Amino acid sequence: MLTKENLAEVLSLALQNGGDFADIYLERKKTTIIGLEADKIERVKSGIDVGAGLRVISGDNTSYAHTNDISIESLKKTAQIVSKAAAGEKKSADTTLKQKPANWELNYQKRPGEVDIKDKVSLVEAANKAAREADNRVKQVAVGYGDVEQQVTIANSDGSYQEDLRLRTRIIINVVAQDGDVIQTGFESLGGLQGFEIFDDSDVSQLAKSAAQRAVAMLEAKPAPAGKMAVVMASEAGGTMVHEACGHGLEADLVQKKLSVYGGKLGQKVASELITVVDDGTKDGKYGSFRYDDEGTPASKTVLIEKGILKSYMYDRLTGRKENRESTGNGRRESYQDRPIPRMTNTYIESGTSDPQEIIAETKQGLLVKKMGGGQVNTTNGEFVFDVAEGYLIKDGKVGQMVRGATLTGNGPKVLQIVDRVGNDLGFAIGTCGKDGQGVPVSDAQPTMRIPEMVVGGILEED
């Protein structure tokens, strides 16, 4: 058992050759994964990963080393290794490690580790059964269950000491439907910073049925028309737009590397006055939440864009130091093997005042997007291309024919500038965000909103 005194000693060794700051990240992570394909359980995996990462910051340079041996002897050796890359005036670590209070408290009810594996398997099988029974055109179903119990301890040379317990539980359902030569897919997911109690309030069978119904409905959908038109993004679509076309460009490391279209625009108008964008790691139960980030900074709510005006970027300690700013609690890493970098948590556009149904009724012609697919974005210029997983034509203010094959092409900042309606609803989606080879759990959300004109790519019908 490592004591605070042990950690203080390790931090002092890390700074023995100089450096401005040192920290240590200890992690014990237990994971369970269950996968079902072809109507049978294909894998049940469970394991424990333990390790530590040590970092020294010296000016603008960072040295980092990690080990899966967390004995005090191993940590001392690792500290000596990482200290060799540091330079400058020697600095002693604060040996009086103290814990700062979190901005919110945990509320777990059923720890996944205390739930019988048979109950988890039964949950997966129930989802598979519900999806297959939805329609005889359902040909393939893949269900993935996962839970993580992550205990972290973070200490640094400024005297900060934090402990956190993160329990994340999720289920993902993919359905393939086929009718003749036409093949379509449906997808649903559920997850949060919660224990197994997440399934008490959510019907997994209904979730699977929804995925199946979407895949089947897409079989009969007509090819989407191509051209410029109004696009109404429903809240059910989740926040793919804000996450990809906006969020990454507001991470401070990309801004400082001049890889963001939002660089140098603090205080400037970058979106419609109807748009307020927030990143909030304190939202209870959401997939991207935590009490402390992976540098030990308490999670916080950061207003990034307020009524169209750019207010802040997302900072970790290193990027904050470069601008004499405090970390916003966005220093995140995939595991002890990775150094922390600025990452989103739960990123969303705040609700507006318009009724979602009225937004549709006020749209003469356009596309209603109810589910987003994958996509690509260039953070340097904001250009993006997104697939539409579920879309409907709007004609004379009414929702009409379902369409398939639609894509959305545009420029993130320009799209946010012209949003003219924002609904009073809000819909969240979960995901694993990739950056610099690291994946971290996030959620994103948006209300129903209307973009008066976007380029919609479609499928050309054969004569």
Secondary structure, 3 states (H helix, E strand, C coil): CCCHHHHHHHHHHHCCCCCCEEEEEEEEEEEEEEEEECCEEEEEEEEEEEEEEEEEEECCEEEEEEECCCCHHHHHHHHHHHHCCCCCCCCCCCCCCECCCCCCCCCCCCCHHHCCHHHHHHHHHHHHHHHHHCCCCEEEEEEEEEEEEEEEEEEECCCEEEEEEEEEEEEEEEEEEEECCEEEEEEEEEEECCCHHHHCCCCHHHHHHHHHHHHHHHHCCEECCCEEEEEEECHHHCCHHHHHHHHHHHEHHHHHCCCCCCCCCCCCECCCCCCCEEEECCCCCCCCCCCECCCCCECCEEEEEECCEECCCECCHHHHHHCCCCCCCCEECCCCCCCCEECCCEEEECCCCECHHHHHHCCCEEEEEEEEEEEEECCCCCEEEEEEEEEEEEECCEEEEEEECCEEEEEHHHHHHHCCEEECCCEEEEEEEEECCEEEEEEEEECCEEEEEEEEECCCCCC
